[in-house]
């Protein structure tokens, strides 16, 4: 398997006469939040187990880089996210997880669960190297859940592109929707509201063979949107948020600060030419029904200031802001949860336009250039170039893609407030976006679930 990883966990002498049954880890493995020097490895065992994680550079003759031993427990749904460091930039690594079921050992029966995967670290921050990545969101909504043949076959299409990484942009589950069987694989035909039910929804998604193959090969940077809890939810006002957030963090390889373990917003560099800023548009948001104005926020003060200051300090050529909801496309509320759910100001006086306008004004004042907003949520594709000062030059762009597997939507025109020019607008199909950065050039492709490229667009850096 490439690098010279150590043999699996040795069987104790007392177990020499006991047959060992080796099976795959039930939900596979994943790598995430990879930097030039660190990575996080995720896995789940089917019960309490002692686990050994090993990693090494991916190449013949490569020596073992490190090992980590740990145990899994029901308190974290038998999941683990392990941080590994002291890695080399721009280097491919292979890792292996070997788990011995504790419960099985106590009965004299040994079940060994294994899984393996690969990832490539980012280039050093000062190194200019081509970067290609993909992103999309909205997985398993409106009863378009795991099919009986491959689960979510669109991930095989993305895997064929061989991106350096993938941004999983929200609605990783649809906790508040059902997955009837047939036509879907059984196991998620219920609405989740408790921690155990949220966990079950995540496990259901990870049962997809195509998704498991993808996560074994491509590192991910994941953020939530609303359906990890329930439709259009708003921050601490929602009593279900804590349980939904816990399950989300348990089932994705996300790095959170030790002093703020619930913080999801973060950034990462990919060499000299790209930096990605991932926003949490849910945890700190005011109620959607609150009238728009200076006192209303989607990001909260700390996250908003972090975003503006980090963008200002970033030396990267291209700066990507990951927002789960679009900038100027309306996303109306419901009787249960009234108020516009996206950034745009709505006819009823709701929305988060005032805060967005303040962010855009601050970036313009600080002359932050080459900003691309990456969005999803509305289940159609759209590309907008914004010229708020009306000088004939686009100040920033917005690329909207999705869904991966949910009811496709019909595109709506963007709100005119920031002077958008719509370069592409199309719905009716599953899709993902691919971005290639080469120093001062950026190329966008929107690709459907058959592998067909539906739109391409190129930009030169300012």
N, C-alpha and C positions, 0 to 999 in steps of 0.2 A: 504493500500500500504506500509506496513512495518512501517517506522518511523512516529511519530505523527506530520505530517505537518499540518500547519494551513489551515482552509477552504479557498476556492478560494476567490479572491478579491471581497469584498462586493459590492452589487449593491447600489448606492446612493438612498436616500429616494425618490428623485424626479423621479427615474426610476422604482419605485416599481411596477407600472402597465405595464411596458414594458417587453415583453417576451425576454428572453435571449437565444440566440441560441449558443450552445457550439459545437465547431468543433476542430479537431486536428490542431496543427501548421502545415503549409503546407509542410515544409521540415524536420519536426521532430526536434530532439535535439541532442546534442553531448557534450561529455566531452573530454578535451584534456590537454596536457602538465601537467599532474598530478604529483605532488611531494609528499613527506611525509607530507607536511603541507598545500599545496595549490592545487587548480584546476581551470580550466577555463571551463565555460559552454557556449555553443553556441546555438543560436536559430535564427529563422527568422519569423517575422510576415508577413501577407499578405498585410499590409498597415501600416500607422502610428498608433501606439498604445501605451498605457501606460501598463507597464509590471511589474509583481512582480515575483521575483525568490526566492524560499524557499528551504532550504536544512536541512537535519538532518541525524544522524546516522541511518543506515538501520537495524531496529530491533524493536520489540514490546516494547512499553513503552519509547522509545527514545524521548527525548525532542527536540523541534525545535532548531537548532543551529543558524540559521541566515536567514535574508531576505534582499533583495536588490530591490529597485524600480528604474525604468528607463523608458525612452521612445525610440521608434525606429523611424527612419527617412529615407527619400529617399536618403540622402547623403551617407549612408552606405547600400543601397539596403534593408533597413528594417531589417538588420542583427544586432546581438550584440554578443560580446564575453565578458563575465563577469568573473572577477577574484575573487575567494573566498579564504580566508585564515583562519589561526588559526584552521586548521583541525588537527585531531589526526592521527599519523602514523598507517599504517596497519589496517585501519578501512574502512568498507563499508559504503557508503553514498547513500542516495536517494534524488533526487531533483525534484522540480516541477516548471514549468513555466506557468503563467496565464496571458494572454494578453487581454485587452479590446480595441477594435478598436476605435480610436479617431474619425475617419470619421463617423463610425456608430453611435456613441453617438451624434454627431451634428445633425443627422437626426432623433433622437429619436429611433433609432434601435440599439440594443446592440448585437454584435457578440463577443463571448468569445472564444479565441483560447488557447488550453492547450497542454502541453506535459510534459513527465516525463522521468527520466532515473536514472541510477545508475553508480557508479564508486567506486573503492577501492584505497585508498592512498597507496603510497609506504611505505615499512618498513623504520624505522630510518636508517640513513647511517651506523650506527655501528652494526646493527642487521643482522645476517646471517640467511636468510630465502629463501626457494626455490622460484625461479622466472621462470615463463613460459610466453613467448610472441610469437607473430606471426608477419610476415611482408610479404609484396608483393607490387606490383605496376602495372601500365599500365591498366587503366580501361576505356573501351569503345572505343578502337582504331580499325581502319581498318573496320569500319562499324559493329563491334560486340558490339552493344550498348544495352540499356535496352530491355529485351525481354518482351513479353506481359503478362507473367505469374507471374514473381517475380522480374523483374528488373535485378538484378545481383545475382542469387541464390548462387554463391560461398560464399557470406557472411554468409549464413545460415550454410554452412559447417565449416567456421572458428568459428562461434559462438558455434557450437557443441564442439569444442576443449576447450572452456572456457579459453582463454588466459587472463593473467593479464592485458595486453595491446596489442595494435596493432600499428605497424609502417607502415604508408601509404607512400610508397617510390616512389613518383613521378608519373607524368602523371595521375593525378587525374581527368583530363578531356583531351579530344583531341580537342582543340580549332580549330586546322587546318584541321580537318577531318569532314566528314559528317555522319549523322546517318539516312539513308533513311528508310522510313516507307511505306509498310512493308519491312523487317520483324521486324523492331524495333518500339518501342513506338514513336509516332511522337513528334516533338518539338525541334530537334537538327539537322535538315538536312541543315546545312549551315556551312560556315567557319567563325570563329569569328575573328574580328580585332579591335573592339571597346569595351569600358568598359561595355556597356549594353549587348553586345553579349557574352562577357566572363561570365558575371553574369548569363545569360540565360543558358549557357552550364553547369555551376555549379548547377543551380536549376534543370536542367534536370537530372543530376546524382542523386541528393538527392530525386528525385521522386521515386527511387527504394524502394519498400517496404522492401526488404531484407537488403539493406544498412541502412535504417532507423532503423530497428530492431537491427542491429548490433551496430550502433552508440549509441543507447539508453543504451546499456548494457556494452560496452567495451570502455575504454578511448583510445584515439588515439594520436600519435605524427606524425605530417604530414610535409612533405617537397615536394617541387616541383621538376620537371625536365624540359624538354623543351616544352612539348605539352600544358602546361598551358599558353604558349604564342604562339610559333610555332616551328616547327621542327628544332632542333639543334641550337636554338638561343644562342647568346652570349651577355650577360650583357648589359651595357649601350649603346652599339653600336646599339641595336635594339630599334627603336622608339615605338614599341608596348609593351615593357617590363613593363613600368609603369602601364598601364591599366591592363595587365594580373596579375601583382603582387598585385594590389589593390583588384581585384576580388578574388584572391586566399586567401588573408588575411581576406577578408570579410566573406568567406564561410568556414573557418576552425578555430577551437579553438586553436590559436597559440599565445604564449606569446612573445612579442617583447619588447626590452628595451625602456624606455621613451625617452632616449637621442638618440636612433637609431631605430625608428619605422619600418624601412624597413629591419632590420637585421633578417635573418631566421636561421642562424647557432646557435646552442645551445647544451647543454648537460643536462642530468638528471641522477640521481642515483636511483637504485632500491636495497636498502639495502647495505650490506657490500660487496656483491659479483658481482655486475654488475653496470656498468656505460655506458651510450649510448651517443655518440657524433654524432650529426646530421650535415652534411655538406650541404652548399649551393653551388652546383657546377655550377650555372648559372649566378648569379647576378654580379660576379666579374671577370668572365672569359674573356680572350682575344679571338679574333676571331679565330675560328677553323683553318682557312686558313693560319694563321701566322706560320712561321716555328718554330719548337720546339727549345728550348734553354733556357739559364738562364733568359732571359728577359720575357719568356712566362709563364702565370699563369692561372690556373683554379680557384683557391681559393682567390687570392689576398693576399697581404702580411699580413694584420691584421688577417685574418681567418687562414692562414697557421701557423702563430706563435701561435695563440690561440690554435689550435689543438695540436701542438707539446708540448707546455707548459702544457696544461690541461691533456694530456695523461701522461706526466712525473709526474705530481703531484697527479694523481688519485691513491688512495689506494685500489680501487676495484680490485677483483681478475681478472674478465673478463672485457675487454674493447672493446666495439662494435663501429665501425666507419661506419656510414650510408652514403654511397656514391651512388648517383643516377646512375652513369655510372660505368661500371666495370673497374678493374685495368689493365687487360692484354688481353682483348677481343676487337678486332677492331670493330669500328662502323663507317663505311665509310660515307663520306659526299655526297652531291648531287650537281647538276649543280648550283642550286640556292644558296646553302650553302656548299661550298667545305671545305675539311679538315676533318681529323679524329675527331670524337666527344667524344671518350673515352680517358682514361689516356694513353693508349699504344702508343708508337711511331710507326707511319705508314710508309709504303714504300715511300710515297711522301714527307717525312720529317716533316709532321705535327704530332699532338698529344701533350700530356702533360707529356711525360715520364720523362723529366728532373726534373720537379717539384716533381713528385711522387718519383723519386729516392732520391731526397733531403730529403723528409719526411721520407722515409724508413731508410735512413742512420742516420738521427737524432734520430729516435726511437731506432735503434740498438745501437747507441753510448750511449744513456741514459739508455739502458737495460730495455726498456719497454716490458713487457712480456704479453702473453695471449691476443693478439690483433686479433679480428675477423672483417673483412670488410664485410658489408652487402650491396649487390648491386642488381640492377634490370636492366630495360631498354631494354635488348637484346631479351626478350621474350623466353628464355629457361632457364633450370636449369643447374647449374654447381657448383662443389665443388673443389677448388684448395688449396693445401697445398704448401706454398712457402718456399724455402730454399736458399735464395740468397747467403749466405756464403758457401754453399755446404758442410756443416759439418754433414749432415745426420739427422739433427733435424729441423723440420719445425719452422720457426721464426714467421709466421703469416698465417692465413687462409682467404680465400674469399669464401663466400656463395652467389650464384646468384640464384634468383627465379623470377617468373612472367611468363606470364602475368596473371592478374586477369580476364580480358576479352578483348583480342586483338588477332591479328593474331599470332599464335605460330611460333617461329623461329626454324631454324636448328642450333644446336650448332657448334661453331667454336673452334678450339684448341687455348689455351692461348699462348701469346707470350712467348718465352723461357727466356727472359731477367732476370727474378727474380727466375729462376729455379723452375717452378711449377710442382707439381705432381697432375694430374687430377684424383680425386677419384670418380667422378660421372659427367656425362654429358648426358643430355637427353632433348629433345624438343617435341613439338607436342601436348601439353595439357595445360589447365589453371591450376594454382597451387599457393601455398603459402608455406612459411617455418615456422616451429615451433622450437623454441629453449627452452630447459629446463636447468637451471643452478642450481646445488646443490653444493655449496661451491667450491670445486676444480674439479668438474666434469661438463662437458657440453655435451648435447645430441641434435643433429640436426635431424629433420624429414622434408622431402619434401613431401607434400600432394597434391593430385590432386583434381579437383572439384567434384569428386564422393566420396571423403573421403578416397580414397586408399592411403596408404603410399608407395611412390615410392622409397625412399632411406632413410637410417638412418646412423648416424655416431656419434661416441662418442670420446671425447678428455679429457685427464687429464691435469690439469694446470701445467705449468712449475714452 
